[in-house]
């Protein structure tokens, strides 16, 4: 069967049978789907053999690059033993070993690991643990059932995790299903809701949170936050001291702090966990994405000993945490995760990032000269480049122009895969990407923006 014919067959089958996430399918079926079938290092390849720099690490998961030999070997070795065993009434070696490794790596004080299969479930587990904890702790406070979240946050798509999120476009259709929460504004220094400047603002954005906690802490079980940077919100870095201040307020008002490190964990911010930047230990920590190096679905919720002990008791007391998944603690996923952690150690990934991050920052500054680049936000290898129509006023393009979409489409033609969030171009490359590959990513973005601007200008003149 000719290669081109096979590609067209698969593309048509995709249109006929597949429903893609976060995708308007009416628009999708009018284009030839990109079908990727191979990866190596920082590159992925389509069925025609075209290669693309994977500049978002396949949506933030592939931290060590594709086909990492050590992870490949670990999965094959585990397959020779068993692919899956249940954790209901049993355990398995990779699951146990990974839990021990995660506790040793995580912020001090997190001592127990509860497995699931993705970031949404890890967050939802944390929320359920928080509510049940307050019913069963030594000084029970059963009225503590509400949560606080940061505006424009994203914690997942299940009903519980979506209730804790703040992106209205994701929530709008499901409001009747969601439980009520308290929301505070994002600490968005580029577009400060208080029209203040850091550091002169003295973290004025903390005042609304303190007011909520002071008035309602008797009913608040927990506060959830993406430490150091909000990812899906558009890579919004928290100002220095913000995370530490959150921790202190949660402690003062007896509210559990839930750290969602699904996106920020495993080296993304330059530390193994983002909480480390301000020496913060949350009460509950959710991880996923990079946990297996982008190989298999696996997530975990880590808890303190204090929370864990509140679930101890006789069976008929009903203190058990009645939650679980069929693939909880899947041995293949845990074997991949153990190998992923070994790659961090063997390749000295975190140590190398200490030099690479400032180098990448310097490369990104070349984008600052572009008249459409309003802000470049970077925390480690998490980068958001905000496209605006006017740098001085920070005025955005009309949403119907979809500048981010067109720039990403142009970048793809040039060999770079990115997934923008509106008009914010996201770069989240594999931690293993070479300086040459990182430089190529930046150069292609510069060219893609310039080409889209030129097309827009010529189109305006033609009219």
N, C-alpha and C positions, 0 to 999 in steps of 0.2 A: 504494500500500500504506500503510495507516494507520501512523503513527509508532509507536504503542504496540505494534501487532502485530509490526512489524519488530524492535523492542527485545526482545520476548519470544522471537521466533525466534532471534535472536542469542544470547540468554541460554541457551536450550535447546541450541543448537549448541555453545556453550562447554562446557556440562555433558557433552554427548555425546562431544566429540572432543578437548578440550584437557586436558592434564595440567599443572597449575600448579606452579611451584617452591615448595619449603618450605611445602607446603599439604597438609593432610589432606583428600583429595578426597571421602571419605565425608561429611565435614561440609560441604564446599563445595557439593555438589549439592543441599543442602537450603535454600540461600539464593539469592536473585536476584543473580547476579554484577553487579558494578559495571563497566560498559563505558564507558571513556573514549575520546572520539574527537576532542578538540580541546584546545588549550592556548593560553594567552596570558599572558605575564609570570609571575606567581606562581600563576596559576590553571589548573586543568584543568576540563573540562566533560564531562558524560556525555551519552548519546544523548537524554536528555529535556531537555537544556539546563541542568541543575543545575550550579552552579559550586562548586568546592572549592579552598580554599587548599592548595597542594601543599607541605606543611610538611616533607617529607623529600626535596624536589627529585627526585621520581620515583626514590627509593632512591639518593640521594646523587650523582646525576650532572648534574642540570640546574642548573649553577651560575649562569648568566646569565639564567635564566627561559626560558619557552617562546616560540618564534617570535622569537628574537633576529634582527633584520633583517640584521645583518652576516654572521651565520653562514648564514642562508637564502641570501643572495646568493652567498656563497662556494661553497656546494654546487651551486647552479644553474650558476654559471660553470664549475665543474669538469665538471659533467654535459655541458656543451656541447663538451667536449674528449674525455674518456674517463672511464668509471666505474671501471675496474680494469685494471691491468697487473701482471704478475708481477714480483717482485724477484729471482727466480732467473735470473741472467744479464742483468738489465736494472734500470733505476731509473726514477724519474719526478720532475718538479720539486717537487710538494708534499711528497713524502717527504724529499727532500734538504733543502728549506728548513725543514721542521719539525725535523729532526734538529739542524740548526744552531741553531735558536731554542731548543730544549730544552737543549742544551749551554750556551748563554749564560745561561739562566735557572737551571739546576740548581746545587747546591752545587759550589764550585770543585774541580776535579780529576776530575769525571765528564766524559769526552770522547767516548764512543761510544754510539750508540743502536741497539738491536736491537728491531725491531717485532714485536708480536703482536696479539691481538684482545680480550683481557680480563684482569682482574687475576689470575685463577688462573694463566693461562699466563705472564704476566709474572713471577710469583713462581717458577713451576716452571723457567723459563728461567734465572733467577738462581741457583737451586739447582744446576742442571746445569752452569752456567758455573763455579760455585765448585768443584765436584768435579773437573771437567776441568782447571781452573786448577792445582790442587795436583799434578796428575799431570805438568803440562807447564811449570811455572814454573822459573826458573833453578836453584832448589834444590828439586827434586821431593820431595814428601811424599805418595806415593800412598795411604797409610793414612788420610789425612784425608778421610773420606767421611760423617761424621755431622754432625748439626746440633743447635743449641740453640734452643729457642723459649720464649716466655713463656706461662705457663699461661693458659687461657681465651682464647688468641689465635685469630684466624681469618684465614687467608691464602688461602682459596679451596677449591674443591670437587673439583678434579682430584686424582688419587691422590697426586701429589707434594706439592701445596700443602696437601692435607688432612693428610698426614703431618706437616707443619710446624705444624699448627693444634692447639689444645688444648680445643676445645669437645666434650665427650664425646658429647653427643647427636648431633652430626654425624658422629662417627667410629665410633660403636658397631658399625654394621652392616658396616663395611669393615676391621676390624682385621686380618684376614688378608691384606689387600692393602698395608697401610701399612708403611713402613720405620721402624725404631726411631730415636727422638730423645731428647735430654735436655731436660727441662722445668724451668723455674723458676717460682715463684709470681709472680702479677701484683703490681705495686706499688699495691695497692688501699688507699688511705689511709682510705676510709670503712669498709671491712671488712678491715683489715690482718690477714694470716694470722699475723703475729708479735705481734698485740695491742699495737702501739706507736703513737706519735703523731709526726707530722712537725711540726717539724724535729728534735725531741729524739731521734728514732730514728737520726739521722745516716746515713740510707740503709742501714740494717741489711739491707734486702732484697738488697743487692748481694753480701753474704757467700756465700750459697749458690751464686751464679753463679761467683764467683771460685774457690770450692772445686772446682766442676765443671771449669772451665777449667784450673786448676792440675793436676788429676789426669788429665784426658783430652784436653788440647789436641792431643796428637799424633794423635788420631783425629778431631778436630773440624774440618770444612771451613769452617763458617760459623755465625753467629748471626743469626736473623731477628727483626726487631722492627717494630712500628708506632710510629713516632716520636711522642712527646709524648702520645698518647692511643690506647688500644685501643678500637676502634669497636664491633664486633659483641659484644664482651665486655660491653658496657653503658656505653660512653663512660667509660672509666676513665682519668683523666689521670695521667700520670707526674709524680712530685714534681720540683721544680726540681733540676737537676743529674744526674738519673737517666740521661738520654740521653747526656750528656757522659761519665758514668762508664762506660756501656756501651762507648762508642767507645774509651776509654782501655784497658779490659780486653781488648777485641778486638785492639788494636794490641800490647799487651804480650804476649799469648799467641799471636800469629800466627793469628788466626781472622778470616775475612772477615766484615765487618758488612754485612748485607743490610737495607736500609730498605724496608719495604712502605708506600709512600705512595699506595696505590690509593685509600684513603678520605681520607687527610689532605692529599693534594696539591692544588695549584691553589686556594689561598686559604682552604681550609676552616678552618685554625687561625689565620688572620690574617696569615700569611706565604705566599708562593707555595708553599714546601715547609716542612713541619713541622721538618725538620732544621735550618732556619735559626735557630730559636729558641735553640739552644745551639751555633751555629756548628759543626755537625758535618757532615763529608763521609763518607758511607758508601762502601764499596767497590763495592756494587751497589745500584741504586735502581729499584724497580718502581712504575710509574704506570699509571693507567687512568681509570675513572669520569669525572671532570670534564674529562679531556683534550680531548674534543670538545664540551664543553658540554652533554652529554646527547643528542647528535644521532646518533652512529654508534659502533659498537663499534671501539675502538682502544686499544692498550696499548703500553707500551714498557719496556724494561729498559736502564738506563744503566749503563755500566761505566767504571772508571778506565782510563787508558792502560796501567798495569801489567798489569791483567787482560787487556786486549785483546792486548797484545804476546805473551802466553804462548800465543796461538792462531796466531801467525805461524809459517810453515815451508813446506817443500816439500809438495806434495800427498801424496806417498807416505809422508810422516812421520805422517800421520793426526792432525794438529793441528787440522784444521778443526772448527768447531762445527757438527755435523750436526744442525741443528734448523731448523724453519721451518713456516710455515702458508700455505695457499693464498691467504689474504687479507692476508698480511704487507705492511705499508706501503701499504694500500689508498689510492689517490689521493683518493677522496671523503672518507674519514675524516681523512686528513692535511690536506686543504683546510679541513675543518670545524675541526680543531684549530688551524691557523694563524689562522683567523678568531677562534676563542675567545681566543687569546693577544692578538690585536689589541684585542678588547673589553676585556680587562683593562687594556690600556694607554690606550685612548681614554676609557674611563669612569673611570679612576683607581680601580679597584675596591679594590686593596689599601690605598691611602691612605684611602679612605672607611671601610674596615673599622676603622681605628684608633679612630675615634670611635663607630662603630656597636656594636662589641663591648662596651665598657663600658656603653653605653646599654642594650643588650639584657640585660646582666647585672643592671642595676638593675630592669628590667621583670620578670625572672624571680624576683626576690626576693619579689614578691607571692605567688608560689606557696608560699613557705617557710612561710607561716602555716597552710597546709592541714594538718589532722591526719594525712593519709595520705602527705604528702610527706616522705620521710626524708632525701633528699639530692638536691641539684641540682648536677650536674657539667657544667662548661662549659669548652671550649677553643675559642675563636673562635666559629664558627657550628656547632660540634658540641656538642649538649646532650643529657644524659641525666637524666631525672627519675625517681628510684627511689621506687616506691610501697611503703609498709610498713603493717603493721597497728598498729604501735606505734613512735612516734618515739624513745622513750627506749631501748628494748631492741633496736631495729632489726629486730624480728621481722617476718618476711614473711607474707603471706597463704598459706593452703593452695593448692598449685598448681592443684588442680581448680577453684578459684574464678575463675581466669583474669582477674584484675582489669585487667591491662593490655589484654587483648583487649576487655573490656566498655567500658573508658574510650575506647579507639580507636573502637569501634562507635558510642558516643554522640557522640564528636567528629565523626564522619562525618555523622551526622544534622544536626549544627550547622554543617556546611560546612567541616570540616577533615580532611584526609587525613594520618594518621600510621601508622607501622608499629612497634608496640612490640616490644621484645625481652623476653619474659616480662613481668614487672611493671615494666619500665623503659621509660618513654615517651621516644621519640627525637624530637628536633627537629633537623633539618638543613636549614633553609630555603635557597632560592636566595640567593646573595650579593647579588643585585639587589633583593631584597624591600625594600619601603618601610618606614619606621618604623610607618606606619599598619597595614600588613599584619602586621608582626611583633607589634605590640601586639594585633591581632585573634587571632593564633595563641595567644598567652599567655592572653588572656581566654577563648577557647573552651575551652582546656585546663582552666582553673580551673572553669568551669561544668560541663564534662563530668565531672570528678572529683566535684564536688558532687552532680550528678544521680545518678551511679552509687552514691554513698554513701547518698543518700536512698532509692533503690530497694532497696538491700541492707538498710537499716534497717527499711523498711516490710515487707519480706519476712520479716525475723526476727521482727518483732512479730506478723505474721499467723500465724506458726507457734506 
